[in-house]
């Protein structure tokens, strides 16, 4: 493990900034997901515009601080997603003045069907976990074999491909099985994955620059050696 890992157990100011940005992207994406963007005969959730930002933040945090630090952020995002759903549901049922004409429109957005909410939170956990685990495991494997940390760009693209594919492959069947034709759902999974991975590739120069800056500033370049990629419980040595 790199000697620069001396501060890995400390929650730094920059780590808090990444946590804030990640959670903000997730919450904004949850709201935008109720809007559909037309793409030929397909409808793409508007959340696609912002959700890839959460994967970029995941790449940066996982690359610099390691899997355990990223897992903490994933659960913070999950907790705030549940809180958002509870508060929006509560707000939709609170009394409103007689002159207020938009309560039904607000309820349409706030009261997402339980099936959609289940799809969102399940896909979020699976996709974010896969993204964090893949980037960590690839870095650890390369370090174990070569004693170097290899190319971050390859890890970023592969981890995003895994995370975004699983995110879409979990969300769409849970949300739309029995509603949309199977071929439409398969095409939507592929299209959403390609769009999000393309977003990652376009942003790679910036992401690379940001990762290098953060490593230098934080004096951290963590490698996860001999850990278990649990979503819950201790990340123990094998």
C-alpha positions as a printed Julia matrix, in Angstrom:
238×3 Matrix{Float64}:
   0.0     0.0     0.0
   1.24    3.45   -0.91
   2.81    5.54    1.82
   0.49    8.34    0.81
  -2.37    6.46    2.48
  -1.49    8.03    5.83
  -4.62   10.24    5.8
  -7.04    7.66    4.41
  -8.96    7.31    7.69
  -9.45   11.07    7.95
 -12.51   12.74    6.43
 -10.98   15.68    4.6
 -12.67   18.84    3.36
 -12.24   17.77   -0.25
 -13.8    14.39    0.5
 -16.8    16.22    1.97
 -17.07   18.3    -1.22
 -17.17   15.14   -3.34
 -19.8    13.69   -1.01
 -21.93   16.81   -1.43
 -21.56   16.77   -5.22
 -22.38   13.06   -5.43
 -25.5    13.29   -3.26
 -26.65   16.43   -5.1
 -26.33   14.67   -8.46
 -28.31   11.68   -7.19
 -31.14   13.8    -5.73
 -31.4    16.05   -8.79
 -31.42   12.97  -11.01
 -34.25   11.45   -8.97
 -36.43   14.48   -9.7
 -35.45   14.72  -13.37
 -36.2    11.02  -13.85
 -39.93   11.83  -13.96
 -39.38   13.72  -17.23
 -38.93   11.73  -20.45
 -36.76   12.95  -23.34
 -37.87   11.77  -26.76
 -35.3     9.75  -28.74
 -37.07    8.44  -31.8
 -39.59    5.94  -30.49
 -37.78    5.67  -27.15
 -38.23    7.73  -24.03
 -35.05    8.45  -22.07
 -35.33    9.69  -18.46
 -34.08   13.25  -18.12
 -32.1    12.06  -15.13
 -29.66   10.69  -17.72
 -28.37   14.27  -18.0
 -27.06   14.3   -14.44
 -26.7    10.71  -13.2
 -23.36   10.19  -15.03
 -21.93   12.94  -12.81
 -22.44   10.64   -9.83
 -20.38    7.96  -11.59
 -17.6    10.45  -12.32
 -17.56   11.42   -8.64
 -17.55    7.71   -7.78
 -14.56    7.16  -10.08
 -12.62   10.01   -8.47
 -13.39    8.99   -4.89
 -12.79    5.29   -5.55
  -9.5     5.98   -7.34
  -8.14    8.36   -4.71
  -9.65    7.25   -1.39
 -10.56    3.61   -2.07
 -13.61    1.37   -1.95
 -14.5     1.84    1.72
 -14.6     5.62    1.38
 -16.81    5.34   -1.71
 -19.11    2.83   -0.06
 -19.73    5.34    2.73
 -20.83    7.92    0.17
 -23.09    5.41   -1.58
 -24.98    4.78    1.65
 -25.22    8.5     2.38
 -26.76    8.97   -1.07
 -29.15    6.09   -0.39
 -30.25    7.6     2.93
 -30.94   10.98    1.34
 -32.86    9.32   -1.51
 -35.19    7.7     1.02
 -35.48   10.99    2.94
 -36.32   12.81   -0.3
 -39.07   10.31   -1.13
 -40.56   10.53    2.38
 -40.56   14.34    2.48
 -42.0    14.7    -1.03
 -44.76   12.23   -0.16
 -45.5    14.09    3.07
 -45.54   17.46    1.3
 -47.98   16.2    -1.34
 -50.56   15.35    1.34
 -50.22   18.49    3.43
 -53.12   21.0     3.23
 -52.84   23.7     0.59
 -54.6    27.07    0.12
 -57.69   27.2    -2.1
 -55.94   29.46   -4.62
 -53.11   26.95   -5.18
 -53.78   25.22   -8.51
 -50.7    23.01   -8.86
 -51.14   20.4    -6.14
 -52.2    17.65   -8.56
 -49.21   18.39  -10.78
 -46.92   18.28   -7.75
 -48.43   14.97   -6.64
 -47.8    13.51  -10.08
 -44.09   14.1    -9.57
 -43.88   13.53   -5.82
 -45.94   10.36   -5.61
 -43.91    8.1    -7.84
 -45.38    4.64   -7.97
 -43.83    2.36   -5.33
 -42.61    0.19   -8.2
 -40.66    3.09   -9.71
 -39.16    4.02   -6.34
 -38.15    0.4    -5.75
 -36.56    0.32   -9.21
 -34.66    3.55   -8.54
 -33.16    2.61   -5.19
 -32.33   -0.97   -6.21
 -30.66    0.11   -9.45
 -28.79    2.85   -7.59
 -27.29    0.46   -5.04
 -26.38   -2.22   -7.59
 -24.94    0.2   -10.15
 -22.94    2.34   -7.73
 -21.59   -0.71   -5.91
 -20.45   -2.27   -9.2
 -18.77    0.94  -10.32
 -16.89    1.34   -7.03
 -15.93   -2.34   -6.77
 -14.69   -2.65  -10.36
 -12.46    0.43  -10.27
 -11.02   -0.68   -6.92
 -10.45   -4.29   -7.98
  -8.82   -3.34  -11.3
  -6.41   -1.0    -9.54
  -5.56   -3.6    -6.88
  -4.98   -6.35   -9.46
  -2.68   -4.15  -11.55
  -0.75   -3.09   -8.45
  -0.35   -6.7    -7.25
   1.05   -7.82  -10.6
   3.22   -4.87  -11.59
   3.72   -2.8    -8.4
   2.29    0.14  -10.36
  -1.22    1.52  -10.44
  -1.81    1.5   -14.19
  -4.03    3.7   -16.32
  -6.92    5.35  -14.51
  -8.7     6.06  -17.82
  -9.2     2.35  -18.55
 -10.51    1.72  -15.04
 -12.87    4.66  -15.28
 -14.45    3.53  -18.56
 -14.71   -0.16  -17.62
 -16.17    0.57  -14.17
 -18.69    3.0   -15.64
 -19.67    0.47  -18.29
 -20.28   -2.15  -15.59
 -22.09    0.22  -13.25
 -24.29    1.91  -15.83
 -25.22   -1.35  -17.54
 -26.29   -2.93  -14.25
 -28.11    0.26  -13.24
 -30.18    0.24  -16.44
 -30.55   -3.56  -16.5
 -32.0    -3.51  -12.98
 -34.12   -0.34  -13.23
 -35.92   -0.95  -16.51
 -37.25   -4.49  -15.86
 -38.39   -3.64  -12.32
 -40.07   -0.44  -13.49
 -41.54   -1.55  -16.82
 -41.82   -5.36  -16.96
 -45.34   -6.15  -18.16
 -45.78   -2.55  -19.34
 -43.26   -2.25  -22.18
 -42.4    -4.95  -24.73
 -39.28   -6.99  -23.95
 -37.45   -5.84  -27.09
 -38.11   -2.21  -26.17
 -36.71   -2.73  -22.67
 -33.59   -4.45  -24.01
 -33.03   -1.65  -26.51
 -33.52    0.94  -23.76
 -30.93   -0.75  -21.53
 -28.39   -0.77  -24.34
 -29.13    2.8   -25.42
 -28.96    4.22  -21.89
 -25.71    2.4   -21.19
 -24.1     3.66  -24.39
 -25.19    7.24  -23.73
 -23.83    7.23  -20.18
 -20.53    5.58  -21.14
 -20.12    8.09  -23.98
 -20.63   10.84  -21.39
 -17.84    9.3   -19.29
 -15.48    9.14  -22.27
 -16.17   12.74  -23.25
 -15.44   13.85  -19.68
 -12.28   11.72  -19.32
  -9.76   14.55  -19.89
 -11.38   16.55  -17.09
 -11.75   13.49  -14.84
  -8.08   12.56  -15.32
  -7.01   16.1   -14.52
  -9.22   16.17  -11.43
  -7.95   12.82  -10.14
  -4.32   13.92  -10.46
  -5.03   17.21   -8.72
  -6.86   15.53   -5.85
  -4.12   12.91   -5.37
  -1.51   15.64   -5.21
  -3.54   17.87   -2.9
  -4.66   15.12   -0.53
  -1.39   13.15   -0.67
  -3.5    10.01   -1.03
  -3.45    7.37   -3.76
  -5.1     4.41   -2.08
  -4.91    0.79   -3.26
  -7.42   -1.71   -1.83
  -5.45   -4.88   -1.15
  -7.1    -8.08    0.11
 -10.52   -6.66    0.9
 -14.05   -7.97    0.57
 -16.38   -5.89   -1.57
 -19.35   -5.98    0.79
 -22.13   -3.43    0.57
 -22.77   -3.85    4.28
 -20.58   -4.89    7.17
 -16.85   -4.54    7.57
 -14.54   -4.42    4.59
 -12.35   -7.1     6.11
  -9.13   -8.62    4.89
  -9.54  -12.03    3.3
